[in-house]
Amino acid sequence: MNDVDYEPCTRNYKIVPKRGFYALKRRMSTKSVNMISYGIAFVLVISLLTPFLVKANPGLTVQVPQSPLAPNQPVYIEYFTNMGEDGTIQMDITKPPLLAIFWQSGPMPITGGLLNSITAPGFSDPGTYVVSASVTLAGGGGTIHGSTTFEVLAGGQPGQPPGGPGFDFHMEVMPPVTEVERGEPAHYEIIVHYSDPSYSGIPINIHVTGLGPGMQWHTTPMGQLTITTSHETPPGDYMFEIVGEAQGVVHQVVATLIV
């Protein structure tokens, strides 16, 4: 072997930092952040495109749109509940601080989401009156309440109906006897005759008593009386009384419903 001296070629070797590893790590971190950002943006877009399902709070709205009213002007009342809040409604009119009930409706069916109306008789005494209503929700859903106020203006003679003294009326119901199957409604017409034609604009407050189990009644300002029955109403002859009141005058008439 020749005696040759070998000189290390250190100039051909370089120490290269691990930039590739760190660059890969940075690229992975950036990619992860981008993926998270895209995910958040996707969720936000889906949320915006999805309709919000908002459940309304249970509530009963009552209003007297024509307030203030003239003395003895009929009280037109509008009322409604939210969609799905079906049941039976009752209402009354009071005049605080008096505790007396000046008018009261019978139980009436109500369907949520529909505007209903009823007309109560007018009042001659000026002041603020309160309409209170409660709905017993179907299916044991509890009871919801609502109220509103209306004003009766001063003017005229308190308690004196339009047209002068001597106010009176009488009623008849047609047909006097109606027969229906259980679960079907019965329809009647209440005909009012006034002592003088000048009184014909005075509304009559109607109340029905003596109905059988599972029956409810409802009247319209035009004098239509509807009595609903249920499948739980026992068969039989039911004699009930229709009571009419106006200006302190009270009369009644009897009708029969055969189930």
Secondary structure in CASP SS format (residue, H / E / C, confidence):
PFRMAT SS
TARGET T0000
AUTHOR 0000-0000-0000
METHOD secondary structure of the structure
MODEL  1
M C 1.00
N C 1.00
D C 1.00
V C 1.00
D C 1.00
Y C 1.00
E C 1.00
P C 1.00
C C 1.00
T H 1.00
R H 1.00
N H 1.00
Y C 1.00
K C 1.00
I C 1.00
V C 1.00
P C 1.00
K C 1.00
R H 1.00
G H 1.00
F H 1.00
Y H 1.00
A H 1.00
L H 1.00
K H 1.00
R H 1.00
R H 1.00
M H 1.00
S H 1.00
T H 1.00
K H 1.00
S H 1.00
V H 1.00
N H 1.00
M H 1.00
I H 1.00
S H 1.00
Y H 1.00
G H 1.00
I H 1.00
A H 1.00
F H 1.00
V H 1.00
L H 1.00
V H 1.00
I H 1.00
S H 1.00
L H 1.00
L H 1.00
T C 1.00
P C 1.00
F C 1.00
L C 1.00
V C 1.00
K C 1.00
A C 1.00
N C 1.00
P C 1.00
G C 1.00
L E 1.00
T E 1.00
V E 1.00
Q E 1.00
V C 1.00
P C 1.00
Q C 1.00
S C 1.00
P C 1.00
L E 1.00
A C 1.00
P C 1.00
N C 1.00
Q C 1.00
P C 1.00
V E 1.00
Y E 1.00
I E 1.00
E E 1.00
Y E 1.00
F E 1.00
T E 1.00
N C 1.00
M C 1.00
G C 1.00
E C 1.00
D C 1.00
G E 1.00
T E 1.00
I E 1.00
Q E 1.00
M E 1.00
D E 1.00
I E 1.00
T E 1.00
K C 1.00
P C 1.00
P C 1.00
L C 1.00
L C 1.00
A C 1.00
I E 1.00
F E 1.00
W E 1.00
Q E 1.00
S C 1.00
G C 1.00
P C 1.00
M E 1.00
P E 1.00
I E 1.00
T C 1.00
G C 1.00
G C 1.00
L C 1.00
L C 1.00
N E 1.00
S E 1.00
I E 1.00
T E 1.00
A E 1.00
P C 1.00
G C 1.00
F C 1.00
S C 1.00
D C 1.00
P C 1.00
G E 1.00
T E 1.00
Y E 1.00
V E 1.00
V E 1.00
S E 1.00
A E 1.00
S E 1.00
V E 1.00
T E 1.00
L E 1.00
A C 1.00
G C 1.00
G C 1.00
G C 1.00
G C 1.00
T E 1.00
I E 1.00
H E 1.00
G E 1.00
S E 1.00
T E 1.00
T E 1.00
F E 1.00
E E 1.00
V E 1.00
L C 1.00
A C 1.00
G C 1.00
G C 1.00
Q C 1.00
P C 1.00
G C 1.00
Q C 1.00
P C 1.00
P C 1.00
G C 1.00
G C 1.00
P C 1.00
G C 1.00
F C 1.00
D C 1.00
F E 1.00
H E 1.00
M E 1.00
E E 1.00
V E 1.00
M E 1.00
P C 1.00
P C 1.00
V E 1.00
T E 1.00
E E 1.00
V C 1.00
E C 1.00
R C 1.00
G C 1.00
E C 1.00
P E 1.00
A E 1.00
H E 1.00
Y E 1.00
E E 1.00
I E 1.00
I E 1.00
V E 1.00
H E 1.00
Y E 1.00
S C 1.00
D C 1.00
P H 1.00
S H 1.00
Y H 1.00
S C 1.00
G C 1.00
I C 1.00
P C 1.00
I C 1.00
N E 1.00
I E 1.00
H E 1.00
V E 1.00
T E 1.00
G C 1.00
L C 1.00
G C 1.00
P C 1.00
G C 1.00
M C 1.00
Q E 1.00
W E 1.00
H E 1.00
T E 1.00
T C 1.00
P C 1.00
M C 1.00
G C 1.00
Q E 1.00
L E 1.00
T E 1.00
I E 1.00
T E 1.00
T C 1.00
S C 1.00
H C 1.00
E C 1.00
T C 1.00
P C 1.00
P C 1.00
G C 1.00
D E 1.00
Y E 1.00
M E 1.00
F E 1.00
E E 1.00
I E 1.00
V E 1.00
G E 1.00
E E 1.00
A E 1.00
Q C 1.00
G C 1.00
V E 1.00
V E 1.00
H E 1.00
Q E 1.00
V E 1.00
V E 1.00
A E 1.00
T E 1.00
L E 1.00
I E 1.00
V C 1.00
END
